[in-house]
Amino acid sequence: MRHVVTLLATIILGIALAPVAEAVCVPARTFGTSNIAEYFYLRLGNDTGDTSEQIGRFWEPGFRSTRNEGSYDQSDWIREYYTGTDAWYLVGNLGGAGVEGCPQQELLVTVEDLVDRGSGPQAVLTLGRIDRSPGMFHDFDFTRLGRDWTSVPLPAVEVLSEIAVGSEVRLELAFPPLEEASNTLDTLSAADSILAYQVRRAVVDRGAPAPAPDIDEWTLIEDVGYTGQPVEHGPVAVDCSDGSKDVYVAVALRLSDDVITGYVGPPLQIGCPDANFEFARFDPRVALLGFGREDRDSFRLAADYELDPQSDGIDPENEPARLSVGDFELDLPTGSFACDDGICRHEAPELEIVVTPTRVVVLLYTVDLGGISNEVDVALVLGNDQVARRLELTGRLTLPRDD
């Protein structure tokens, strides 16, 4: 009975104290996970009563910019039943001071926390989504779900494969769905409330502890669309150019166009190469562009080179490689070259690359080079040795076309 009185008093007091100028919802509307007869809670894994790491938001789906929590302090609507119980409940007044706009048809509520589940701080998320509830105790009454809210850790990205070439590591990644984080009616799921995974990168000094999960510590690499099903995606290019740093990737979630989770999931350290070397010399002898078969482009390059004196040498047969010519880009995993007596060759239907101890020859046939006319950007990476040049074409080459 004491809990019911506290809950009712909170709602009534919030309505009474809401300044008229800011009370967009008139009469005031409320949302909550408990009412006079039923009590349901958020299970966050936090039984300490500490609210300093909690991040609470709410908005009407499709109207995030105009109908949201505004400056309404989350401590006023996320409450713990009793300290030590890990039983948190929601009781919010949409007519309260600071609320932006007035949700009409649906309400989406998200709560994040940083909890210790035995292996250090871990970010967890729970979200609830409900439509308006005429005749219920709350206008948006989450007791209709008939259960406590579950929380789940933010996802840990899985690396399916990685190729380190030059100053980058290219990852093929797998992302798990988060249906267990969603507390909605059967007509909705987390896929209706999560827009995308965000792959993010952070660096620390070599040997230092992993970065903190706060989103401000992490730089966005790219979004990957959320479908509610397991997703595989790649390649994702991760910058490893600063050899004095350890590099990590982790996943955040985009919940709306301007709402990103305040934390990332478990960080994963990337196996960056120890050092990268620029070619000491790269002198093109031939750089020709012409038309190949089926009106597509052809490109030929022959260049003499010398490696950096500090390089450990190249071993094309046992190192990955990458080639780019204009907009054309090709990653070659380890084992792509066959070597014989110092001459290493990679052959495919549309290209041929030959590497000797002093010369590189590149032949591209029937590829789309993006309409290159006079100059072309060429980059070549062999293991941890790399070169990038803008080359002026020395002529055009016309190849026979198929009839």
MIGUMI-508244 format. One record per residue (C-alpha): residue in one letter; x, y, z. Coordinates in steps of 0.1 Angstrom, whole numbers, plus 5000, padded with zeros to 4 digits. Layout:
MIGUMI-508244
AXYZ ...
end
This chain:
MIGUMI-508244
M500050005000 R502950235008 H504250184972 V500850274957 V500650594978 T504150694967 L503350634931 L500050834931 A501651114951 T504451144925 I502051174896 I499751424914 L502651634926 G504251634891 I500951754875 A500452024902 L504052164899 A504252164861 P504552524849 V501652614826 A503952764800 E505752434796 A502752194802 V502152114765 C500051804775 V496951954790 P495351774807 A498551604818 R499251254805 T501250994823 F503150684816 G504250404840 T504950034846 S502850014878 N499250114887 I496950064916 A496449694910 E499549574891 Y503249624897 F505949554871 Y509649654872 L512749704852 R515449454859 L518749624851 G521149424871 N521749724893 D520949644930 T523149924944 G520650204940 D523250404921 T521550614893 S524650804882 E525250594852 Q521650564840 I520450724808 G516750754803 R514950884772 F511450874758 W509751004726 E506950934702 P508250714673 G508450934642 F508451254662 R511751244681 S512551604675 T509251754687 R507851504713 N510451384737 E511851394772 G513451734767 S515051844800 Y512751634822 D515151494847 Q515251114845 S515651074882 D512051214884 W510650924864 I513050624869 R512650514905 E513950214925 Y511350034946 Y513749964975 T517549984974 G519149644969 T516149494950 D517049574914 A513449664910 W513149984891 Y509750134880 L508750414857 V506250684866 G506350984843 N504251304838 L504251414802 G502851754813 G505851814835 A508452084833 G510952034805 V509051774784 E509151874747 G505851844730 C503051594738 P503151234726 Q499851134710 Q499650774698 E502750584709 L505550614735 L508950464733 V511050454765 T514750354767 V516850304798 E520550234798 D522750154827 L526350054834 V526349754857 D528949504870 R527949144861 G531248994874 S533549104846 G533749474851 P531349754839 Q528949644812 A526449854793 V522849724794 L519749844775 T516049794779 L513349954759 G509549964760 R507050074734 I503350104739 D500350274722 R498050504740 S495850324766 P492350484768 G490650404801 M493750274818 F495450424849 H498150574827 D497750724792 F500650504782 D500250214805 F503049954803 T501249724827 R499449604796 L502549404788 G501949194819 R505649134828 D508749284841 W511149454817 T514249264808 S517549424800 V520449284779 P524049384774 L524749604743 P525849364716 A529449244713 V530549244676 E532048924663 V534848934638 L534448664611 S537648754593 E540249034592 I542949134567 A545749364577 V547049564548 G549249864552 S547850094578 E544349944578 V542649634590 R539549524570 L536949334590 E534049104582 L531649144611 A528648964625 F525949134647 P523448964669 P519749074672 L518449224704 E514849094707 E515249024744 A515749404750 S512349484736 N509349504759 T506349564737 L503049414726 D503149124701 T502549374672 L505949534678 S509549424682 A513049574687 A513349594649 D510649854650 S512650064675 I516250014665 L517450164632 A521150054630 Y524149914646 Q527050164648 V530550034644 R532850264664 R536550294670 A538650414700 V542350414707 V544450404739 D548150414745 R549950084739 G549349854769 A546750074786 P543349934797 A540549914772 P538650234765 A535650324787 P532150244772 D531050604772 I529950694736 D532051014736 E535250804737 W534350634704 T534450764668 L531850644643 I533150434614 E529850344598 D526150244604 V524949894596 G521149854592 Y519249664619 T516749404608 G515949204639 Q517948914624 P521648824626 V523549044602 E526948994585 H528649294570 G532049394556 P534549494548 V534849754575 A538049954573 V539750034606 D542550284607 C545750154624 S548050434612 D549250534647 G551650274657 S551850404693 K548150314700 D546050004706 V542950014685 Y539549884696 V536149854679 A532749824696 V529049864687 A526550124697 L522850144685 R521050414666 L517550434680 S516450734661 D517950984636 D519451184665 V519450924693 I522550704698 T522950484729 G525150654754 Y527350354757 V528950094735 G529049714739 P532149514749 P535249654732 L537349424709 Q541049494703 I542149484666 G545349314655 C547049614639 P550349554621 D553349654641 A554749904615 N554050034581 F556550154555 E556350384525 F558050284494 A561350474491 R560950504454 F558150434429 D558950534393 P556250444367 R557650364333 V554250304316 A550750424327 L548250364299 L544450394299 G542350264270 F539050094262 G538649734268 R536049484257 E532449574260 D533249944261 R534849914295 D538250044306 S541749894304 F544750004325 R548349914323 L551050014348 A554749924350 A556850084378 D560250034393 Y560450054430 E562650044461 L561449964496 D562150174528 P565550074541 Q563949984574 S561349754558 D561549384565 G560949314528 I557949194509 D556648834506 P553648844483 E552948474486 N552548504524 E551148854529 P547849024520 A547749294494 R545449574482 L545349754449 S543250064440 V543150244406 G540750534407 D537450404421 F538450044414 E539649864446 L540749504452 D541649324484 L543849014480 P544148784511 T547248594519 G547948324494 S546748524464 F550148524447 A552048234433 C555848284433 D558548124413 D562248224413 G561448574427 I558548654404 C555148664420 R552048664400 H548248704407 E545948624378 A542248654374 P539848684344 E539949074345 L543449144359 E547049044364 I549549164389 V553249084388 V555649164415 T559449114413 P562149244437 T562449564417 R559349614396 V555449604397 V553349534367 V549549584368 L547249484340 L543449554343 Y541049444316 T537249534312 V536949704346 D535050024354 L537650294363 G535050574367 G535850764335 I539450844342 S540851074316 N544251234323 E545351154358 V544650854380 D545250784417 V547050454422 A547650284456 L549449954462 V549849774496 L552049464500 G551949344535 N553149644556 D554749824526 Q552650074507 V552750344481 A550150594468 R550650824438 R548651044414 L549950944380 E549751134348 L548850904320 T551450864293 G549050774265 R545950584256 L545850224246 T543150084223 L542449714227 P540549484203 R536849474212 D534749164211 D532149164183 
end
